[in-house]
Amino acid sequence: MGQALPKPALRPMLPADVAVLAAIFVASIEELTGDDYSEAQQVAWASAADDEGEFGARLAKQLTLVATLQGSPVGFASLKGTDCIDMLYVHPAAARQGVATALCDALEKLAGARGATALTVEASDTAERFFASRGYVAMQRNSVTLGDEWLANTTMKKTLAAGGSS
């Protein structure tokens, strides 16, 4: 019989987390998005974490949750305003272990508790299947310019049940 994977624990982001969250962001892009984006696109995308101060300030302005496995950060997600998932990244070593699901469940509950009736996300082509499996519906395709590169993503929306449950 297989051993059950440990459940990720969630906590608010701390200022001391910024360096490790930036590393998770870069590793996730470099190792998990290669089937959907070129190397040049990945480099442009990951460059958002080059300035850790700016990256940390972006996360600090939002409700940012950190997922940990056995005490070590393995992923994070942020809610911009009351109704927009801005970032959701999981370290490749922790992919497919329920980390993104736990983070998304929590953001959906928090958004509902804050009065949101729906959540939107600009999902990368890599993340689109994950969000679709959670009931998010594609609304429109987008092209985002990062440096000299164009990246495609999809605006997706999920209607939340009353009380924030999904």
QUISULDA-V225615 format. One record per pair of residues at least 24 apart in sequence whose C-alpha atoms are under 8 Angstrom apart, sorted by the first residue. I is the first residue (numbers start at 1). J is the second residue. Records with the same first field share a line. If there is no record, write none. Layout:
I = J ; J
This chain:
5 = 97
6 = 69 ; 70
7 = 69 ; 98 ; 99
8 = 67 ; 68 ; 69 ; 70 ; 98 ; 99 ; 102
9 = 67 ; 68 ; 69
10 = 65 ; 66 ; 67 ; 68 ; 102 ; 103
11 = 65 ; 66 ; 67
12 = 63 ; 64 ; 65 ; 66
13 = 60 ; 64 ; 65 ; 66
15 = 56 ; 60
18 = 52 ; 55 ; 56
19 = 52
20 = 73
21 = 73 ; 75 ; 76
22 = 49 ; 52 ; 55
24 = 74 ; 75 ; 89 ; 90 ; 91
25 = 49 ; 89 ; 90 ; 91
27 = 91 ; 92
28 = 89 ; 90 ; 91 ; 92
31 = 92
32 = 92 ; 126
33 = 126
35 = 126
36 = 125 ; 126
37 = 151
40 = 149
41 = 149 ; 150 ; 151
44 = 146 ; 147 ; 148 ; 149
45 = 146
65 = 103
66 = 103
67 = 99 ; 102 ; 103
74 = 99
75 = 99 ; 100
76 = 103
77 = 103 ; 104 ; 107
78 = 107
79 = 107 ; 111
82 = 111 ; 114 ; 115 ; 116
83 = 111 ; 116 ; 117 ; 118 ; 119 ; 120
84 = 119 ; 120 ; 121
85 = 119 ; 120 ; 121 ; 122
86 = 121 ; 122
105 = 166
108 = 160 ; 164 ; 165 ; 166
109 = 163 ; 164 ; 165 ; 166
110 = 164
111 = 164
112 = 160 ; 161 ; 162 ; 163 ; 164 ; 165
113 = 163 ; 164
116 = 160 ; 164
117 = 159 ; 160 ; 161 ; 162 ; 164
118 = 157 ; 158 ; 159 ; 160
119 = 157 ; 158 ; 159 ; 160
120 = 155 ; 156 ; 157 ; 158
121 = 154 ; 155 ; 156 ; 157
122 = 153 ; 154 ; 155 ; 156
123 = 153 ; 154 ; 155 ; 156
124 = 152 ; 153 ; 154
125 = 152 ; 153 ; 154
128 = 154
131 = 156
